[in-house]
């Protein structure tokens, strides 16, 4: 696979934040193929959180705490984290306070590229945002298809 920048490269380079988000939507006719693809998909360094209504992956270091927050058992604030949530046509990748680092950011990017390369999944829109911690979220980059996402990730 060609080396590409991680999905959050621009917000990291600009020092935006503290939290980073990628929000994407696939076409409605892609939802079934997306769900089928996710049924057999794992991500190194992440744990699937089965007690959620969506396909949810939390970085393994925070997975137990995240589930504890959802269930009300031992709730605590998680500041630095990486989260992937996919439900229906919606895809969200979130890095709290910049996330857990380059390895996680690249794993998330690789997952997105894998999904957007599948023949029955069509990316309809995407945007990278930064904000949180009292700051408004601002859009750093956006596009309307997989080609524009690949151009955004391309080195150079």
N, C-alpha and C positions, 0 to 999 in steps of 0.2 A: 504494500500500500504506500502511496506517496505520502511523504511527511507533510502534515498540515499544522497550522497553528491551532491551539485549543480554542474552544468556543468562546472563552472569556478573555481572549488576548487583548482586545481593545480596551475594555474597562480596567484591566490590570495595568496596562501600559499608561493609561491616563490617570491612574490613581483614584478612579471613581469608586463609590461604594457607600457604606461598607459591604453591603450585600449585592451579589450578582445574580441575575436571573436570565434564563433563556426560555422564552415562551414560543411555542410553535403549534401549528394546527395542520393536520392532514385533511385531505378532502373527505367528505362523508363516505364515499365509496371505498375509502382506504381503511376504514375502521376495523372491519373483519380481518383483513390481512395483517394489520398492525397487532391485533389481539393474538392472532395465530403465531406471529413471529415472536411475540413476547413470551408465549407459553414455554418456549425452549431456550430462553435467553437469560444468561446470568452475567454478572459483571464482577471481575476480580476486585477485591477490596470492599465489596458492598454486600449487604444482607437484604434479602427480600422480606418485607414486612407484611406478613400474611393477614394481619388483623385490620387491613385497610381496604376500602372499596375499590381502590385503583391498583395498578401495578406500581408498587412503591419500593424503591431501593434507597437505603440509607447507608452512608459509609459505615463499615463494620464497627469502627471504634465508638459510634454513637447509636447504633441500632437499638440496643436494649433500653437506653434512656429515652429514645424517641417513642418506642412502643409504650414505655412507662408513662410518658406524657399523654399519649392517646387514650390509654385505659384509665388514667388517674392514679396508677400505682407508682409511687415514688416520683412525682413530677419534679422536674428541675429544668432550668434554662440551658439550652445548648447554644453556644455562641459560634463556634467554628465547626462547620459541618458541610457535607455534600449530600444532596437529595435529588432523586430522579422520580417524578410522578407522571404516570401516563394513564389517562382515563378517557375513553371514547376517542374523540379526534384531537384531544389536547395533550401536549407534551410540555412538562415544566422541568427544568434543571435549575437547581438553586445551590449557591455557594454562600453560606453564611460567613461573613467577615473574610471573604476571599477563599473560603473552603480550606481543605486539608492539603492543598499543594498541587504541583504539576502532574503527578502520577494520576490523581483523581480526575483532574481537569481533562487530561488526555484520554482516560478511560471513558469518560462521558462523551467526549467528542467522537471517539471510535464507535460507541454505541449509536449515536445519532447518524453517523455516516453509514453504518451498516443498515439501519432501518430505512434511511432515505434512498439507499441504492436498491432496495428490493423492488421488483417489477410492479407489484400491486399496491404500492404505497406512494402516494403523491403528496409532497409537501406543498401546502397552500400559502402559508405565511410563517414568518419567524421574526423575532426581535430579541435583542440583547439589551438588558436594562441594568442600571445600577442605582442603589439608593438604600433606604432603610436607616434605622438608628436616628430618626428625626429628620432625615433628608428625604425630599421627594424623589420618587423613581424617575429617571430620565432614560430615554431610549438612546443607546449608543450606536446601534446598527440595526438594520431591518431589511427584509426582502420578501419576495413573494413565491419563491420556488427553490428547488434543490440547487439549481445552477447559481443563483445569487448567494446561497449559503456556502457553496464550495468556493466561490470567488472571494468571499469574506475570509475564509479559512486559508486561502492560498498564501504560501510564503512569498515575500517579495515586494 
